[in-house]
């Protein structure tokens, strides 16, 4: 008997994902406002934002499906790269700000958020970021704490990507 839940994979997003990312942002807004928000200009505004932000952000999408059935984007997350101002006698470093994490409700407890966050942390390590920071929602804070982030003041959490990992990640969580 076939598994009723399609497998999920994570990859770096590109221009072909723009409609799916805009759809996820609409779903995120509807979830927080209690229903859809009509905005005839949203898709155009989102596309303009995407083009502006793409040089400094890396976006990941989680997609469910198979080659046979096709794929549907069910979650996304992005990291803004911030370069430190150079100073005499030191190499300039960089760090990342994790933002806009969202997973559709039907996939919220299936490891999708953890897979997206893992991709972001691996990216931070590969790019040699000094730290990853984020400002989680109250409901997603425990998820990030379970994945090695620590309080950094004023509602922020921080992860040092090159520090030894904490005990294994816990269950999936942010929505």
N, C-alpha and C positions, 0 to 999 in steps of 0.2 A: 504494500500500500504506500502511495506517495505521501511524503511529508506535506501537510497542509500549509506550513509556513515556509515561504521561499527563502533560500539562503541569502545572506546579506554580505556585501563586500564594500570596502571603502577605497576610494581613489581620489586623487586631486581633481577638482572640478575644472572645467574649461567652458568656452563659449557655448557649447551645445547644452550645457546645464542651466543656462540663464532662465529659461521658462520654468524649470523645476525649482530653482532657487527662489524665484519670485512667488511661485505657488506656496512654497514652504513659509515664506515671510507673511503671506496672506493668512495661512493657517495659524501661524504664531499669533498674529494680531487678533484673529477671530477667537482664539482660545483665551486670550487675555481680556478681550472686551465683551465676551459673551455672545458674539455673533459676527457675521461678515461685515466689513466696512466697505462701502461703495466708494471707489476712487477710479474714475475713468482714465486718469493719467499715471496711475501707479506703475504699470509695466514700463512705460517710457522713462519714468523717474528712476526706477530700479535699474534699468539697463544703463542709464547715464552714470548712476552711482557705481555700478559694476566696472564700467570702463575706467572711471577715475581711480577706484580703489585697487584694481587688479595689480598694478606694479608693486604695491607695498603689502598686499595681503596674499595669503595662500588659503584657498578654500578647499574643503574636503566634502564629498557627498558620500552618503551610505545608500546603496541601492540594493533593492530586493528583487530577486527573480533569477531567471536562467536564460541561456541563449535561446532555448526553445520558446519560453513563455514571454520573453522580453524583460526589461528592467524598469523599475519605478524608484525614483529617489524618495527615500523615507526619512532622511535626516541630513543635517549639514552642520558645519562648524568652520570658523575661520580664525586665522592668526594674523594680526598686524605686526609687521616687523618694524621696530624702532631702533634707530642707530643712535648710540651715545655720541655726544659732542666730543671731538678729539681733545686730548690734553697733552701738553709736552711730556715726552718721556714714556708714554703709554700707548699701546695699540687701542684704537677705538673698539668698543664692544657693541653688542646689540642684544636686544631682548624682545620678547613677544607678548602681545596682549591677546588673549583668547576671547573671542566674542561670538555672539549670534549663534550659540549652540541650540539646536532644536531637533527633536525627533517626533515624528507623528505618533499619536496616542497608541495606535495598534502595534507599534514596535517599541514602546517605551521600556518594556522589561525583557528585552531580548538581546541585550549586550551591545546595542547599536551605539549608544552614547559612549560606552567604554571603548569601542573600536575607533570611533572618531577621535576621542581624546588621546588614545594611544598613537594614532597617526600624527597628531599635533606634537606630542612629546618627542616622538622619533624625529620629526622635522626639526624641533628645537635642538636636539642633540646633534643632528647632522649639520645644522647651521651654526653650531657652537654658541647658542644663546646663553647669556649669563643667567637669565631667569625667564619664566613664564608667569604672567599675572592675569588675574581676572576679577570681575566683580559679580559673584554669583547671586542668583535669586535665593531667598531664604530656603526655599524647598530643595534647591540643587546643592546647597553648601555641603551637606553630609556626603554626597557623591564625590565631590572634589576632594574633600578631606580624606575619604577612603582611597583616593588615587594619588596620595602623596602631597597634595597642596597643604599649605599651612597658613594660618592667619597672618596678614601683613598690615593690619591697621585699617581703620575707616571702611570696613566691609570688604576689603580686598583679600584675596588669597594669592599665594605665591608658591611656585615650584622651582627648585634649582635642578635643572635637567641633568646635570652631571654629578649630582649627589647620589649616594647609594640609595637604591629604591627601598621604600618601606615594605612591610609585609604585603603580600599579593593583593591585587585590587579586589574590592568587594563587589556586590551586585551592581547592576546598571542603575542609572538614576535620573539625570537631568532631563527635563522636558520643557 
